[in-house]
């Protein structure tokens, strides 16, 4: 099969399209014929890109851990799927991703794609959708009637966080670059703070939750706007400042099939819209990584 692989640690310049062995599927896996895949720009820096869970070298490795496609093989002992099922989900961080014609994925990390959702949109949903869900509800404890700041509403995760928070009955204040204002307001944000022109602390009153996808100095400053008893939740780094009488935490998402199925249900109902900022063919995966690094809003998807 054809796959995009990287042979040694480094940036996206090391990504090459080449012939690779077909994936081996163990009990509990399925083999997926990939139609679309997506990624986060820093995944080439993850330890799991270079080693397996026992710490052994596993290069060359295939990036892009969000995958959508069709089940092509169901090994003996795997249940829940049949050949021909349209599926999407996440591959394990310590295994190959979906920038290939085929990938072996743990069945527990996949759900069926709703009939109304295409492969490209499905590939843009798993990682940002689960991250937004867990940040808002699992770690942030967001409830109806509360107010949340979503930093980075122009990104794939931030955009879905705006939608999910609004559907939960929360008031949403979105932040980001000015170009993200229109989409963020359309997705349900009450107001938008342009971080290139405004000091967000001066534009935002006390809130119950800050959900951060940007990090840096903005993360450190965010504790000042959180109400006593509120929370500051980040996916970029541990918050250096804790809100007064509140919580501050950093998390990395955990695959969750039930949550992924709920995201799929909402997307099928038209209540959740993943943001696809650009689409590239498999042969241009290196360019896709560059584009995301350059600031393409939303998700960048690779079509196979």
C-alpha positions in Angstrom: 0.0 0.0 0.0 1.0 3.7 -0.2 1.6 5.5 3.0 3.2 8.7 4.2 5.9 7.9 6.7 8.6 9.6 8.7 11.9 7.7 9.5 13.6 9.9 12.1 12.7 12.6 14.6 12.2 16.0 13.1 9.6 18.2 11.5 7.3 17.6 8.6 10.1 17.9 6.1 10.8 14.3 6.9 7.4 13.0 5.7 7.7 10.9 2.5 5.1 9.1 0.4 6.3 5.5 -0.1 5.3 1.9 -0.4 4.7 0.3 3.0 3.5 -3.1 4.3 -0.2 -3.7 4.8 -1.1 -3.3 8.5 -1.5 -6.4 10.7 -4.8 -6.5 12.6 -4.8 -8.2 16.0 -7.8 -9.5 17.8 -9.8 -6.4 18.8 -8.7 -4.5 15.7 -10.3 -3.8 12.4 -8.5 -2.8 9.2 -9.9 0.3 7.7 -9.6 1.4 4.0 -8.9 5.1 4.7 -10.8 7.7 2.8 -9.8 10.7 4.9 -7.5 11.5 7.8 -6.6 14.5 9.9 -3.9 15.5 12.4 -2.7 18.1 14.9 0.4 20.0 13.8 2.6 19.0 16.8 2.0 15.3 16.7 5.4 14.7 15.2 6.8 15.8 18.5 4.8 13.2 20.5 6.8 10.4 22.1 4.3 7.9 20.7 5.3 8.9 17.2 8.7 7.3 17.8 8.1 4.5 20.3 5.6 1.8 21.2 4.1 1.5 24.6 7.0 -0.6 25.8 9.4 2.2 24.8 10.8 0.4 21.7 11.6 2.2 18.5 8.7 1.8 16.0 9.9 3.9 13.1 9.1 4.5 10.3 5.8 5.7 11.6 2.6 7.0 9.9 1.0 10.3 11.1 -2.6 11.5 11.2 -4.4 9.8 14.1 -8.0 10.9 13.1 -9.3 8.5 10.5 -12.5 7.9 8.5 -13.0 5.1 6.0 -14.6 1.7 5.3 -13.9 -1.5 7.3 -12.0 -3.9 5.0 -11.0 -6.7 7.4 -12.4 -8.0 10.7 -10.1 -10.5 12.4 -11.3 -13.4 14.3 -12.4 -12.4 17.8 -13.2 -8.8 16.9 -16.9 -7.9 17.3 -19.1 -4.9 16.6 -18.3 -4.2 13.0 -18.6 -5.9 9.6 -16.7 -5.5 6.3 -18.2 -2.5 4.5 -19.1 -0.5 7.6 -18.3 3.3 7.3 -16.4 4.2 10.4 -14.4 7.0 12.0 -12.4 7.5 15.2 -8.9 7.7 16.6 -5.9 5.4 16.2 -3.7 4.8 19.3 -1.0 7.5 19.7 1.7 4.7 19.9 0.5 3.1 16.6 0.4 4.2 13.0 -2.1 6.8 11.9 -4.3 7.3 8.9 -2.0 8.9 6.3 -2.1 5.7 4.3 -4.4 3.6 2.2 -5.1 1.2 5.1 -4.7 1.3 8.8 -5.3 -1.1 11.7 -7.4 0.5 14.5 -8.7 -0.8 17.8 -12.5 -1.4 17.2 -13.3 0.2 20.6 -12.0 3.6 19.3 -14.3 3.6 16.3 -18.0 4.3 15.6 -20.1 4.2 12.5 -20.3 7.3 10.4 -23.9 8.7 10.2 -25.4 8.6 6.7 -25.5 12.4 6.4 -21.8 12.8 7.2 -19.1 12.5 4.5 -15.6 11.0 5.1 -13.9 14.4 5.0 -16.2 15.9 7.7 -16.0 12.7 9.8 -12.2 12.9 9.8 -12.3 16.4 11.2 -14.5 15.5 14.2 -12.8 12.9 16.5 -9.9 14.7 18.2 -11.3 18.2 18.4 -14.8 17.0 19.3 -13.6 14.7 22.1 -11.2 17.4 23.4 -13.9 20.0 23.5 -16.4 17.6 25.1 -14.0 16.5 27.8 -12.6 20.0 28.4 -16.0 21.6 28.9 -18.0 18.9 30.6 -15.7 16.2 32.1 -13.0 18.6 33.4 -14.7 22.0 33.3 -18.1 20.9 34.8 -19.9 23.3 32.5 -23.7 23.6 33.2 -26.6 25.5 31.7 -26.7 29.1 32.7 -23.0 29.4 33.2 -20.6 31.5 31.2 -17.5 30.2 29.5 -14.6 31.8 27.6 -13.3 29.7 24.7 -9.8 30.8 23.7 -9.0 30.0 20.1 -12.5 29.8 18.7 -11.2 29.8 15.1 -9.5 26.4 15.6 -11.0 23.0 15.1 -11.3 22.3 18.9 -12.4 25.9 19.8 -15.1 26.0 17.1 -16.6 22.7 18.4 -16.3 23.9 22.0 -18.4 27.0 21.1 -21.1 24.9 19.6 -21.2 22.3 22.4 -21.2 25.0 25.1 -24.0 26.9 23.4 -26.1 23.7 23.0 -25.6 23.0 26.7 -27.3 26.3 27.6 -24.1 28.2 28.5 -23.3 31.8 27.5 -20.2 31.7 25.3 -17.5 34.4 24.9 -15.2 33.4 22.1 -11.7 34.8 21.5 -9.2 34.5 18.7 -7.8 36.4 15.7 -10.2 38.8 14.1 -11.0 36.6 11.1 -12.6 34.1 13.4 -15.2 36.5 14.6 -17.9 35.8 12.0 -17.8 32.0 12.2 -17.6 32.1 16.1 -20.7 34.3 16.3 -22.5 32.1 13.8 -21.7 29.0 15.9 -23.4 30.5 18.9 -20.9 32.8 20.7 -22.6 35.7 22.5 -19.6 38.0 21.9 -16.2 37.8 20.3 -12.9 39.3 21.6 -10.3 40.0 19.0 -7.0 39.1 20.6 -5.1 41.1 18.0 -6.8 44.3 19.0 -8.3 43.9 22.5 -7.1 43.0 26.0 -9.5 40.2 26.8 -9.4 40.7 30.6 -10.8 44.2 30.0 -13.5 42.9 27.7 -14.6 40.0 29.8 -16.4 40.0 33.2 -16.1 37.1 35.8 -16.9 33.7 34.2 -17.4 30.2 35.4 -15.0 28.5 33.1 -12.1 29.4 30.7 -11.3 26.7 28.1 -7.9 27.4 26.6 -6.6 26.1 23.3 -3.9 28.8 22.8 -1.6 28.8 25.9 1.3 31.1 26.6 0.8 34.4 28.3 -2.9 34.3 27.5 -3.2 31.2 29.7 -1.4 32.8 32.6 -3.6 35.9 32.4 -6.9 33.9 32.2 -7.1 33.0 35.9 -8.0 36.6 36.7 -11.4 36.4 35.0 -12.5 33.1 36.6 -15.1 33.5 39.4 -14.4 32.0 42.8 -15.1 28.3 42.6 -14.7 28.3 38.8 -12.2 26.5 36.6 -9.4 27.2 34.1 -8.9 24.2 31.8 -6.2 24.1 29.2 -5.1 21.6 26.5 -1.8 23.4 25.9 0.1 23.3 29.3 -0.5 23.2 33.0 -1.9 26.7 34.0 0.8 28.6 35.9 -1.8 30.6 37.9 -4.7 29.1 39.8 -8.0 31.0 39.9 -8.9 32.3 43.4 -10.7 29.4 45.2 -11.0 27.7 41.9 -9.4 24.9 39.9 -6.7 24.9 37.2 -5.8 21.9 35.2 -4.3 20.6 32.0 -5.5 17.4 30.3 -4.9 15.2 27.3 -8.0 13.6 25.8 -8.9 10.0 26.3 -10.6 8.1 23.5 -14.2 7.5 24.5 -16.5 5.6 22.3 -19.7 6.7 24.0 -18.7 10.4 23.7 -17.7 9.9 20.0 -21.1 8.3 19.3 -22.8 11.3 20.8 -20.8 13.7 18.7 -21.7 11.6 15.6 -25.4 11.8 16.6 -25.3 15.6 16.9 -23.4 16.0 13.6 -26.1 13.8 12.0 -28.8 15.9 13.4 -27.1 19.1 12.1 -26.4 20.4 15.6 -22.6 20.1 15.3 -20.5 21.2 12.4 -16.8 20.3 12.2 -14.7 23.1 10.6 -12.7 21.9 7.6 -10.2 24.7 6.7 -8.3 22.9 3.9 -8.1 19.5 2.1 -5.0 18.0 0.6 -4.3 14.7 -1.2 -2.2 12.0 0.4 0.8 12.9 -1.8 0.7 16.4 -0.3 0.7 15.5 3.4 3.9 17.5 4.0 2.2 20.6 2.5 -0.9 19.9 4.7 1.3 20.0 7.8 2.9 23.2 6.6 -0.5 24.8 6.0 -1.7 24.0 9.4 1.5 25.4 11.0 1.0 28.5 8.9 -2.4 29.1 10.6 -5.1 27.6 8.4 -8.3 27.9 10.5 -10.2 24.8 11.4 -9.0 21.3 10.6 -6.7 20.3 7.7 -7.8 17.0 6.2 -5.9 14.6 4.0 -8.0 12.7 1.4 -6.9 9.3 0.3 
